[in-house]
Amino acid sequence: GIIVEKQMPAGLEVLIGGKTDPSFGKVITFGLGGKLVELLEDVSIRMLPVTNDEIREMIHEIEGYRLISGYRGEPPKDEEALVRIIAMMAQSFVEDPRIREFDLNPVIVYEEGASVVDARIIVGDTAGGATSRLSVRAPPDLFYPESIAVIGASASPNKVGYSVLRNLLSFPGNLYPVNPSHTELFGRKAYSSVTDIPGPVDWAVIAVPARLVPGVMEECGEKGVRLVIIVTAGFREIGGAGTVLEEEVTAIARRHGIRIIGPNCLGIMMPHQWINATFDPVSPRRGDVAFISQSGAIITTVVDWSLPEEFGFSAVISVGNQADLGFEHYLRFAEQDENTRSVTLYVEEILDGRGFAQIMREVAGKKPVVAVKSGSSRKGKAAASSHTGSLAGSYDVYVAAFRQAGVIPARSLRDAFNLAELLASEGYPQGKRAIAVTSAGGFAVLASDYAETYGVNMVDLPDDVLHELNAFLPPYWNHSNPMDILGDADATRFAALFDVLIRHQDFWDIAFVIAVPTTLVDPAHVANEILRFSRNTGKMVVGCMLGGDSIRSGLRILRGCRIPNFSELEDAFKAVGSILGVRTARPGVHLPGSREDQCPGGGR
């Protein structure tokens, strides 16, 4: 047969698609379409359902939006026609369980109206994002034990049970080694079984071979243990018999009301409680960032990195196989924990994406959450069954879900912890207007470049502010933002400028303070002025004291008062740009504590 169709006039070609993600269920995609769709990869993604306002956000956030809004004298295209088509397809996709995937490419958009020229709809099994483990919340006090047993404790340094027990020796509560072959370990009485311990046991760290874990779980249930941390491997991660064994362990836990971290995990560290229930050779400093990771090796690396950096944690949790407790429970803990001011996640896979996204949204509304998702390579995309599948690969869907939930995605661990530290100290910025202060012209130029690169809006200085600055700055300062207060600036000049900015907080939301080593600058004095500036504003203040040994006295003051400092200027703008790309503060959302709480003694 022959199909005769009307030739549509030329217009702007876009793509509207949908797919069923295995973690997050049905999602919708919008971007530039036509022949170059895979080459440009200019798309936005949302979990369904979506509102019309969210659809407009999708349209606005693609790089090619300028082609829709009117580019180089071209009249704007009919954006509302796109909104109607996307809304109609989104509703049909959600309501029809038969549709697994669809692809409208191209949709041609005109000054008035839009036409779907080609459509592809794939039907079949749409199972995805349906698994739920979120119905039972962990009790709030579960993560604050008064007694811990180490089952499988050992006197052999090459055993995991030795490392765990050694790491827990500083725990101020009751610590009980359990090993039938010993009567004493590390100077503490050892018990043959957890049931022989005379007092209550809140936590039990299980470090015995996998085949013995079910029996140990029964004993923990008899003893009334509330939480077990199973560091042993050999469960679901190996498949087959390991999966069956994990199901048996989980069933025992449910029968006795025991909660499980792991199995196949590194364990958990709670520095403020002097708990290191892991076999990591080192323990982290106390801080205010909770790190929740799906990789134990990444935890050991990060903790080792954190020590010379003087970066501290409120909690470090290895989720393991998530047979019971998972990311969602640990996020709830971080939300309630008074020592936690921001959260960093390292994610490989989430089983119940929709439930997880809902909890992320709730937690991120109260405390900042940053996430690193592994698996961004293109190989997985190449096997997708349609344009939409290749453009909305699993990594992209995760990142879109993070953004939709108000979680800030990071590409690297360094970026993630830069963000977490900044947000733990400063919270979300109140708006997007930025200023920068420096005594080095070269860094003023770089600040302008980085601001443009990372989408940071450097605002113009109001006339009244310029008038006040002109009263004490040399006449040849640059009279613009970034403010170059010249190379002969000392801490007193910084202080005078900060006083002006404190009086005029109505025109800026974010301040970058860039200081470099000179013979005229006392780093400690400058650091204390940055601290004073930060305390006297309700705004985000980003420290950028650049250099090496000569500025260490200033860095110690900032670090001691938990004021973040970026040793690379680009990293500072990259971090702020990442935050602004996702969210700013909402009314009524404040981080716990104050800057005074963070810096006993004022840092002086």
C-alpha positions in Angstrom: 0.0 0.0 0.0 0.9 3.6 -0.3 0.5 6.3 2.4 0.1 9.8 1.2 0.6 12.5 3.8 0.7 16.3 3.8 4.1 17.8 3.7 4.5 20.0 6.8 6.1 23.4 6.5 9.5 23.9 8.1 9.7 24.9 11.7 11.6 24.2 14.9 11.9 20.4 15.4 11.7 19.1 19.0 11.4 15.8 20.7 8.8 14.7 23.3 9.4 11.2 24.7 8.7 8.9 27.7 10.3 5.8 29.1 9.8 3.5 32.1 12.9 3.6 34.2 13.6 0.5 36.3 14.1 2.7 39.5 11.9 5.7 39.0 9.1 4.4 36.9 7.6 6.6 34.1 9.5 9.7 33.1 9.1 12.2 30.4 11.7 13.9 28.2 11.8 17.1 26.2 14.5 18.5 23.9 15.6 19.6 20.5 14.6 16.9 17.9 15.2 15.9 14.4 18.3 14.3 12.9 20.7 15.8 15.5 18.9 14.7 18.6 21.6 12.2 19.8 24.4 14.5 18.8 23.1 17.5 20.7 21.8 15.6 23.7 20.0 18.8 24.8 17.2 17.4 26.9 15.4 17.8 30.2 13.7 15.0 32.2 11.0 14.8 34.8 9.4 12.0 36.8 5.7 11.8 36.2 3.2 13.1 37.0 4.1 16.7 36.2 2.3 20.0 36.5 2.1 22.6 33.7 4.6 24.8 35.6 7.0 21.9 35.7 6.6 21.4 32.0 7.4 25.0 31.4 10.5 24.6 33.5 11.5 21.6 31.3 11.2 23.7 28.2 13.1 26.7 29.7 16.1 24.7 31.0 17.3 23.2 27.7 20.2 25.0 26.1 18.2 25.4 22.9 15.4 27.3 24.5 16.6 30.5 22.8 15.4 28.9 19.5 11.9 28.7 21.1 11.9 32.1 22.7 13.1 33.8 19.5 16.7 33.8 18.3 18.5 36.4 16.0 15.4 38.2 15.1 13.3 35.0 14.6 9.8 35.3 16.1 9.1 33.2 19.2 7.5 29.8 18.8 4.3 28.7 20.4 5.5 27.6 23.8 2.0 27.0 25.2 1.2 24.6 22.3 4.2 22.5 23.4 3.0 22.6 27.0 -0.4 21.3 25.9 1.2 18.4 23.9 3.6 17.4 26.7 0.8 17.6 29.3 -1.5 15.4 27.1 1.2 12.8 26.5 2.3 12.8 30.1 -1.3 12.1 31.3 -1.8 9.4 28.7 1.5 7.8 29.6 0.6 7.8 33.3 -2.9 6.5 32.9 -2.2 3.8 30.3 -0.4 0.9 31.9 0.3 -0.7 28.5 2.6 2.0 27.3 6.3 1.3 28.1 7.9 4.0 26.0 7.0 6.6 23.4 8.8 8.9 21.1 7.4 11.9 19.3 10.2 13.0 17.0 10.0 15.4 15.4 7.3 17.7 16.8 7.4 20.8 14.6 6.7 24.0 16.5 5.5 27.2 14.7 4.7 30.7 15.7 1.2 29.4 16.2 0.6 25.8 17.0 2.7 22.6 16.7 2.4 19.4 14.7 3.5 15.8 15.6 5.1 14.5 12.4 6.3 11.1 13.6 5.3 9.0 16.6 6.5 5.7 18.0 4.8 4.0 20.9 6.1 0.8 22.5 3.8 -1.3 24.6 4.6 -4.1 27.0 5.5 -4.8 30.6 5.9 -1.5 32.4 7.1 -2.8 35.8 9.5 -0.2 37.2 10.0 1.8 40.3 7.4 -0.3 42.1 9.5 -2.1 44.8 8.9 -0.5 48.2 10.7 -1.1 51.5 9.7 2.2 52.9 6.6 1.3 55.0 8.5 0.8 58.3 10.4 3.7 59.7 13.4 3.2 61.9 12.8 4.5 65.5 14.6 7.9 66.0 16.7 6.6 68.8 18.0 3.6 66.9 21.2 5.3 66.0 22.1 6.3 69.5 23.2 3.1 71.3 24.3 2.7 74.9 25.7 -0.7 74.4 27.4 -2.6 71.5 28.4 -6.2 71.1 31.0 -7.3 68.6 30.1 -10.9 67.5 33.2 -12.5 66.0 35.6 -10.3 67.9 39.1 -11.6 67.5 42.6 -11.3 68.8 44.1 -11.8 65.3 45.0 -8.5 63.6 44.2 -10.0 60.2 40.6 -10.6 61.2 37.7 -8.2 60.6 36.5 -8.8 64.1 39.8 -7.5 65.5 39.6 -4.3 63.6 36.0 -3.6 64.6 36.6 -4.2 68.3 39.8 -2.1 68.3 37.9 0.7 66.6 35.2 0.6 69.2 37.5 0.8 72.2 36.8 4.6 72.5 33.0 4.0 72.7 31.9 5.4 76.1 29.1 3.0 76.5 29.2 -0.7 77.3 31.3 -2.7 74.8 31.0 -6.5 74.8 33.4 -8.8 72.7 31.7 -12.1 71.8 33.8 -15.1 70.9 33.5 -18.6 72.4 37.3 -19.1 72.1 38.3 -16.2 74.3 37.6 -15.1 77.9 39.1 -11.7 77.4 39.9 -9.4 74.4 41.6 -6.0 74.6 41.3 -6.1 78.4 37.5 -6.6 78.3 35.6 -9.7 79.3 34.6 -11.8 76.3 31.4 -13.8 76.1 30.6 -17.1 74.3 27.3 -15.8 73.0 25.4 -12.5 72.9 22.8 -14.2 75.1 25.4 -14.5 77.9 25.9 -10.8 78.2 24.3 -9.7 81.5 23.0 -6.3 80.4 20.9 -5.0 77.5 22.6 -4.9 74.0 21.4 -2.1 71.6 23.7 -2.9 68.7 25.5 -6.0 67.5 28.2 -5.9 64.9 28.3 -9.3 63.2 31.7 -10.4 61.8 31.3 -14.2 61.4 31.2 -16.3 58.3 28.0 -15.9 56.3 26.8 -19.5 57.0 26.8 -18.7 60.8 24.8 -15.5 60.5 21.3 -17.0 60.7 22.1 -18.7 64.0 23.7 -15.5 65.4 20.6 -13.6 64.3 18.4 -15.9 66.3 20.6 -15.3 69.4 20.4 -11.5 68.8 16.6 -11.8 68.7 16.5 -13.8 71.9 18.7 -11.1 73.5 16.5 -8.3 72.3 19.2 -6.6 70.1 17.6 -3.6 68.3 20.1 -3.2 65.4 22.6 -5.5 63.8 25.4 -4.4 61.5 26.4 -7.3 59.3 29.8 -6.6 57.8 30.1 -10.2 56.5 29.9 -10.7 52.7 28.5 -13.6 50.8 24.8 -12.7 50.5 22.7 -11.3 47.7 25.7 -9.7 46.0 26.9 -13.2 44.9 23.5 -14.4 43.8 22.1 -17.9 44.1 22.6 -19.4 47.6 23.7 -16.0 48.8 20.3 -14.5 47.9 18.5 -17.3 49.7 20.7 -16.8 52.8 20.0 -13.1 52.9 16.3 -13.7 52.7 16.6 -16.1 55.6 18.5 -13.5 57.7 15.9 -10.9 56.8 13.0 -13.1 57.8 14.6 -13.8 61.2 15.1 -10.1 61.7 11.5 -9.3 60.9 10.3 -12.0 63.3 12.3 -10.6 66.2 11.9 -6.9 65.3 15.6 -6.4 64.6 16.8 -3.8 62.1 19.7 -4.5 59.8 22.5 -2.4 58.3 24.0 -4.4 55.5 24.9 -7.2 55.0 28.1 -6.9 53.0 28.9 -3.4 54.3 31.8 -1.6 55.9 29.7 -0.6 58.9 28.8 2.8 60.5 30.8 5.6 62.1 29.2 8.2 64.4 32.1 10.5 65.4 30.1 12.6 67.9 29.3 9.4 69.8 32.8 8.0 69.5 31.5 5.1 67.5 33.5 3.5 64.7 31.7 0.2 64.1 33.7 -0.6 60.9 36.9 -2.2 59.9 38.3 1.0 58.4 41.8 1.5 59.8 41.2 5.2 60.7 38.4 7.2 62.3 37.1 10.5 61.0 37.0 13.8 62.8 33.7 15.1 64.2 31.9 17.5 61.9 28.4 18.3 60.5 28.3 16.4 57.2 26.6 13.0 57.0 28.1 10.7 54.3 25.9 7.8 53.2 27.6 5.5 50.6 26.8 2.4 48.6 30.6 1.7 48.4 32.7 0.8 51.4 35.9 1.4 49.5 34.9 4.9 48.7 34.2 5.5 52.4 37.7 4.3 53.4 39.2 6.5 50.8 37.1 9.6 51.7 37.8 9.2 55.4 41.5 8.9 54.8 41.4 12.0 52.6 39.4 13.9 55.2 42.0 13.8 58.0 44.7 16.0 56.6 41.9 18.2 55.1 40.5 18.6 58.6 37.1 17.7 57.2 34.7 16.3 59.7 31.6 14.1 59.6 28.5 13.7 61.8 28.0 10.2 60.4 29.5 7.9 57.9 27.2 5.0 56.8 27.9 2.1 54.5 24.5 0.8 53.2 25.7 -2.5 51.9 23.0 -4.7 50.4 20.2 -2.8 52.1 18.4 -6.0 53.1 16.4 -3.9 55.6 17.6 -0.3 56.3 18.4 1.7 53.1 19.2 5.1 51.9 15.7 6.3 52.8 16.1 5.4 56.5 19.5 7.0 56.8 18.2 10.2 55.2 15.5 10.3 57.8 18.1 9.8 60.5 20.2 12.7 59.0 17.1 14.9 58.9 16.5 14.4 62.6 20.2 14.3 63.8 21.1 17.6 65.5 24.8 17.1 64.6 24.1 16.9 60.8 23.8 20.1 58.8 24.2 18.6 55.3 24.1 15.2 53.7 26.2 13.7 50.9 25.1 10.5 49.1 27.1 8.2 46.9 24.6 6.2 44.9 25.0 3.2 42.6 21.4 1.9 42.4 18.1 2.6 44.1 15.4 -0.1 44.2 12.4 2.1 44.9 13.2 5.3 43.1 9.8 7.0 43.6 9.7 6.4 47.3 13.4 7.5 47.6 12.7 10.7 45.6 9.8 11.6 47.9 12.0 11.3 50.9 14.8 13.2 49.3 12.4 16.0 48.6 11.2 16.1 52.2 14.7 15.9 53.7 16.2 18.4 51.2 13.5 20.9 52.2 15.1 20.9 55.7 18.8 20.2 55.2 20.9 20.4 52.1 21.5 17.1 50.3 24.2 16.5 47.7 24.4 13.3 45.6 27.0 11.6 43.4 25.6 9.0 41.1 28.0 6.5 39.4 27.4 5.0 36.0 27.5 8.0 33.7 29.2 6.2 30.8 27.7 6.1 27.3 27.8 2.3 26.9 24.4 1.8 28.6 22.8 4.5 26.4 23.9 2.8 23.2 21.7 -0.2 23.9 18.5 1.8 24.3 15.6 0.9 22.1 14.7 4.4 20.9 15.8 8.0 20.8 14.2 8.6 24.2 15.9 5.6 25.7 19.3 6.7 24.6 18.7 10.3 25.8 17.2 9.3 29.1 19.6 6.7 30.3 19.6 5.6 33.9 22.2 8.1 35.0 20.3 11.0 33.4 17.1 9.9 35.1 18.8 9.8 38.5 20.2 13.3 38.0 16.8 14.6 36.9 15.2 13.0 39.9 17.8 14.5 42.2 17.1 18.0 40.8 13.3 17.5 40.9 13.6 16.6 44.6 15.9 19.6 45.4 19.0 17.5 45.7 22.2 18.9 44.2 23.9 16.5 41.9 27.8 16.5 41.8 30.0 14.8 39.2 32.9 14.0 41.6 33.4 13.3 45.2 35.6 16.5 45.6 32.8 18.6 44.1 30.3 16.8 46.4 32.2 17.6 49.6 32.9 21.1 48.5 29.2 21.6 48.2 28.4 19.8 51.4 30.8 21.9 53.4 29.6 25.1 51.9 26.0 24.2 52.5 26.6 23.0 56.0 28.1 26.3 56.9 26.0 28.8 54.9 22.8 27.0 54.0 21.0 27.7 50.8 21.5 31.3 49.5 18.6 33.6 49.8 18.8 34.6 46.1 21.1 34.5 43.1 22.8 37.9 43.2 26.5 37.7 43.7 29.4 40.0 44.5 33.1 39.3 44.8 35.8 41.2 46.7 39.5 40.8 45.9 42.9 42.6 46.3 44.2 41.0 43.0 43.2 42.2 39.6 43.9 38.9 37.9 41.5 37.1 40.2 38.9 39.7 39.6 39.1 38.9 35.9 39.0 35.1 36.6 36.0 35.6 39.0 34.1 37.3 36.1 35.0 34.4 33.8 34.0 31.7 36.3 30.8 33.5 37.1 29.7 33.4 33.5 30.8 29.8 33.0 28.9 28.5 36.0 25.8 30.7 35.8 26.5 33.0 38.8 24.9 36.4 38.4 27.4 39.2 39.2 25.2 42.2 40.0 26.0 45.8 39.4 27.0 48.0 42.3 24.3 50.5 43.3 25.2 54.2 43.2 25.0 54.7 47.0 27.3 51.7 47.5 29.8 53.1 45.0 29.6 56.5 46.7 30.5 55.0 50.1 33.3 52.9 48.6 34.8 55.8 46.8 35.1 57.6 50.1 37.9 55.3 51.3 39.2 53.3 48.4 42.0 54.6 46.2 40.6 56.5 43.2 42.0 54.0 40.7 40.0 51.0 42.1 37.9 49.4 39.3 34.5 50.8 40.4 32.7 47.6 39.5 31.8 44.0 40.6 34.0 42.0 41.1 35.5 44.7 43.4 39.3 44.9 43.0 40.4 46.9 46.1 44.0 46.8 44.8 47.2 45.0 45.8 48.1 47.2 48.7 44.9 46.4 50.5 45.4 45.2 54.1 42.9 43.7 56.5 41.7 47.2 57.5 40.6 48.0 53.9 38.8 44.6 53.7 37.1 45.5 57.0 35.9 48.9 55.8 34.5 47.3 52.6 32.7 44.6 54.6 31.1 47.3 56.8 29.6 48.9 53.6 28.3 45.5 52.4 26.9 44.8 55.9 24.9 48.1 55.7 23.7 47.4 52.2 22.6 43.8 52.2 19.6 44.5 50.0 21.4 44.2 46.7 23.4 40.9 47.1 22.8 37.3 48.3 26.3 35.7 47.9 29.7 37.2 48.5 33.0 35.7 47.3 35.9 37.0 49.4 39.2 36.4 47.5 42.4 37.1 49.5 46.0 36.4 48.3 49.3 36.4 50.1 51.1 39.7 50.3 53.5 41.3 52.8 50.7 43.8 53.7 48.1 41.2 54.6 48.0 39.3 57.9 46.0 36.2 57.0 44.7 35.7 60.5 43.4 39.3 60.6 41.7 38.9 57.2 40.2 35.5 58.3 38.7 37.2 61.4 37.3 39.9 59.3 35.7 37.3 57.0 34.3 35.7 60.0 32.9 39.0 61.3 31.4 39.7 57.9 29.8 36.3 57.8 28.3 36.6 61.3 26.8 40.0 60.6 24.9 39.0 57.4 22.3 36.5 56.7 23.9 35.8 53.4 26.2 33.1 51.9 29.8 34.1 52.4 32.3 32.1 50.4 35.9 32.2 51.6 38.7 32.1 48.9 41.9 32.6 50.8 44.3 31.4 48.0 47.9 30.3 48.5 49.9 27.9 50.6 52.0 28.0 53.8 51.8 31.8 54.2 48.0 31.8 54.7 47.7 28.7 57.0 47.0 30.9 60.1 44.0 32.3 58.4 42.8 28.9 57.1 42.9 27.5 60.7 40.6 30.3 61.9 38.1 29.7 59.1 38.3 25.9 59.5 37.9 26.2 63.3 34.7 28.3 62.8 33.4 26.0 60.0 33.6 28.8 57.4 34.4 27.0 54.1 37.4 28.1 52.2 38.1 27.2 48.6 41.8 26.9 47.6 40.8 27.0 43.9 38.7 30.0 42.8 37.0 28.0 40.1 35.8 25.4 42.6 34.1 28.1 44.6 32.1 29.4 41.6 31.4 25.9 40.4 29.9 25.0 43.8 27.8 28.1 44.0 26.6 27.6 40.4 25.6 24.0 41.2 23.5 25.2 44.1 21.8 27.9 42.1 21.1 25.5 39.3 18.8 23.5 41.7 17.5 25.7 44.4 17.8 28.8 46.7 16.4 29.1 50.2 12.6 28.9 50.7 10.9 31.0 53.4 10.9 29.2 56.7 13.7 26.8 55.8 16.7 27.3 58.0 19.6 25.2 59.1 19.8 24.3 62.8 22.2 26.3 64.9 24.0 29.6 64.1 27.5 30.7 63.2 28.1 31.5 66.8 27.3 27.9 67.7 29.9 26.7 65.1 32.7 28.8 66.4 33.2 28.8 70.2 35.5 31.7 71.2 35.0 33.6 68.0 38.0 32.0 66.3 40.3 34.7 67.7 
